[in-house]
Amino acid sequence: MVRATSLFFNQFVVSLVLCAGAAHAQTIPAKIDRDLENQIDFRVTDFGVCLEQHTCTVGGVTLSAFRQTASGEAAPATLYWDPIDGIGILGGGQNDEIDFDETLVVKFDRNVDVSGIWLSDLFEAEAQRYGARPTAGSDGEVAQVDLRRSGASQAQVIVNAEEELPARMFNTSVAPSVFSGRGDLLKRVVVSEESVVSLVSAEGTRNLGNMTGGTGLEDADKRELFAGLPTVEIDTGRLLSLIDGVVLLPAGEENAGRVANLVKGGTSLSNLYSAGKTFRASSDVSNGEVANYFETAISTDEIVFSAPFSTSNEFSVAGIMVLK
């Protein structure tokens, strides 16, 4: 089964690259790809070994994933990787990105001078598409970055989304045999003025129509329960499992599952990395890629990536630029 999947995948990506060959010859690489050439590019296949690991080390760079527990402590979590977005964290509200209760820690084996970072999957206007509600009038995703040396913070930056989530998804455009729309959306509770919606999948299904179930808030007394309160995203599994007769199956594990099957089956995803670069250079479809440059390089041995506790904050880390 893995061999058949791998063969189909390779044929698809080769066809995509050939079809885009003419456009590629006439375009220059996108800025993210120019910036990350010969830099710490988490999208390259070397970092594929990090998939489904708590921690991994590649070329003197150690990545570790953590998730905050109900008691506020940091517990080990599991890394996600793919050759288009880079590094994220499995589980949470978004199965392939860094959610508000998750942290990615990047440690270097020596002090390095960081001149900039590239993030991906950072979008404006996700509320209607992914079940988040704007907080404090904002519907833009936000990433927090803390650069440290010897345990002390050297610089803290906030990176804001710059482009709206497109109707045509970048990953599915590059490789529809691997990535499906909403194939990385896990359980959430969404509170609006009209309803409370829990995103879960019906048994044996994986389509969005069977993922949503709602409770009406037509009565004034029900609406008042949520008046003036911000909406937050939570994993409802533990809470709803206490109710007799409720069966919850997580949704949105397909994308990570397909990537994992390809990696475990020995399929090189370098073709997919190249296809992503080709499509990025010749298309206007956004992948939520945002850079933050430092006027003066920051000397650091550790970078902590996290998301604030509000709206639909999740993102991936594509790469880090350091002075040579």
Buried (B, 14 or more C-beta within 10 A) or exposed (E): EEEEBBEEBBEBBEEBBEEBEEEBEEBEBBEBBEBBEEBBBBBBBEBBBBBBBBBBBBEEBBBBBBBBEEEEEBEEBBBBBBBBBBBBBBBBBBBBBBBBBBBBBBBBEEEBBBBBBBBBBBBBBBBEBBBBBBBEEBBBBBBBBBBBBEEEEBBEEEBEBBBBBBEEBBBBBBBEBBBBBBBBBBBBBBBBEEBBBBBBBBEEEBEBEBBBEEEEBEEEEEEEEBEEEEBBBBBBBEEBEEEEEEEBBBBBBBBBEBBBBBBEBEBBBBBBBBBBBBBBBBBEBBBBBBBBEBEEBBBBBBBBBBBEBBBBBBBBBBBBBBEE
